[in-house]
Amino acid sequence: MAVTLALIEEQGGRVFSSSNVHDLGPVEVMRQALAHAMQGCDELYLSIDIDAMDAGYLPGTGSIVHSGITPRQYYDLLDGLAEAPLGGLDIVEVSPPLDPSERTEFLAAEMLFRVLRRFRTRPEIGL
C-alpha cells in the first residue's frame, strides 16, 4: 500500500484518506481534490470506489474498510462535484452476491443518481 501511495504522489497525484474526510469534512476534501485534479485538465473521470465507505454500511464489497466514510459523507463528496466538468465515470467494488439485503446496490444507485441528475438540470447547449 505504501509503495502504491508513493507512486501516486511521484506521478503528481494526491490521495485523501477517510481520516481526511472525517477531520476536514467532505466539502473541504472535495474542494482540495478538485483544485488539484483540475490543474491542466479540461475534464475529470470519476471512479466511485464504493469500498471507501465503512463496512458497517455496505456488506456487498470484496474490500472491507473499517473506519471508512459514511454514506452522508460520500453523498456530500459527490454533491461537491456539481459544477465540475465530468467526462465519464464508473462505480467499482460493488458485489451484489455478498449482500442479500441489497443495501450496497441501493447505495451505489443513489451515488450514481447524485452525479447524473445534474445533467438533467443543466440548460441545453445550442448546436
C-alpha positions in Angstrom: 0.0 0.0 0.0 2.8 2.5 0.9 4.5 1.7 -2.4 1.3 2.5 -4.3 0.8 5.7 -2.5 4.4 6.8 -3.1 3.9 6.0 -6.8 0.7 8.1 -7.0 2.5 11.0 -5.3 5.6 10.6 -7.6 3.3 10.9 -10.6 1.7 14.2 -9.2 -1.4 12.6 -7.7 -2.8 13.3 -4.3 -4.5 10.8 -2.0 -7.2 11.7 0.5 -8.0 9.2 3.2 -11.1 8.6 5.2 -9.3 10.3 8.1 -9.0 13.4 5.9 -12.8 13.3 5.3 -13.5 12.8 9.0 -11.1 15.6 10.1 -11.5 18.2 7.3 -15.1 17.4 6.2 -16.2 16.2 2.8 -16.7 19.7 1.4 -13.2 20.8 2.1 -11.7 17.5 0.9 -13.6 17.8 -2.4 -12.5 21.5 -2.8 -8.9 20.5 -2.4 -9.2 17.4 -4.6 -10.8 19.4 -7.4 -8.2 22.2 -7.1 -5.5 19.6 -7.5 -7.2 17.4 -10.2 -8.1 20.3 -12.5 -4.6 21.6 -12.9 -4.0 21.3 -16.6 -7.3 19.4 -17.3 -10.4 20.2 -19.1 -12.5 17.2 -17.8 -12.5 14.7 -14.9 -13.0 11.0 -15.0 -14.7 9.9 -11.7 -14.3 6.4 -10.3 -16.7 5.9 -7.4 -14.9 3.3 -5.3 -17.7 2.2 -3.0 -15.5 0.4 -0.6 -14.2 3.7 0.8 -17.4 3.6 2.8 -17.4 2.0 6.2 -18.1 -1.8 6.1 -21.0 -1.3 8.6 -23.0 0.4 5.9 -22.4 -1.9 3.0 -21.6 -5.6 3.2 -21.6 -6.1 -0.6 -18.0 -5.3 -1.4 -15.0 -7.5 -1.6 -12.7 -5.0 0.1 -13.9 -4.3 3.6 -12.9 -0.9 5.2 -13.3 -0.2 8.9 -13.4 3.5 9.9 -14.4 4.4 6.4 -16.6 7.3 5.4 -20.4 7.3 6.0 -23.0 7.4 3.2 -23.7 11.1 4.1 -20.0 12.0 3.7 -19.9 10.2 0.4 -23.0 11.9 -0.8 -21.5 15.3 0.2 -18.3 14.5 -1.7 -20.3 13.7 -4.8 -22.5 16.8 -4.4 -19.3 18.8 -4.4 -18.8 17.8 -8.0 -21.9 19.6 -9.1 -20.0 22.2 -11.2 -17.0 20.0 -12.2 -16.5 19.2 -15.9 -17.2 15.5 -15.8 -16.2 13.5 -18.8 -17.0 10.0 -17.6 -17.5 7.8 -14.5 -17.7 4.3 -13.2 -18.6 2.6 -9.9 -16.3 -0.1 -8.6 -16.2 -2.7 -5.8 -19.9 -3.5 -5.8 -20.6 -7.2 -5.3 -24.4 -7.9 -5.1 -23.9 -11.6 -4.2 -22.2 -10.6 -1.0 -25.2 -8.5 0.1 -28.6 -10.3 0.2 -30.1 -7.2 1.8 -29.4 -5.2 -1.4 -28.2 -2.2 0.7 -25.0 -2.0 -1.3 -26.8 -1.9 -4.6 -29.1 0.8 -3.3 -26.2 3.0 -2.1 -24.4 2.5 -5.4 -27.5 3.5 -7.3 -28.0 6.6 -5.1 -24.4 7.6 -5.7 -24.9 7.3 -9.5 -28.1 9.2 -9.3 -26.5 12.1 -7.4 -23.9 12.5 -10.1 -26.1 12.0 -13.1 -29.1 14.2 -12.0 -27.0 17.3 -12.6 -27.1 16.7 -16.4 -30.9 16.8 -16.4 -30.9 20.2 -14.6 -28.3 21.9 -16.8 -29.5 24.1 -19.6 -29.2 22.6 -23.1 -26.4 24.0 -25.2 -27.5 25.1 -28.7 -25.8 23.3 -31.6 
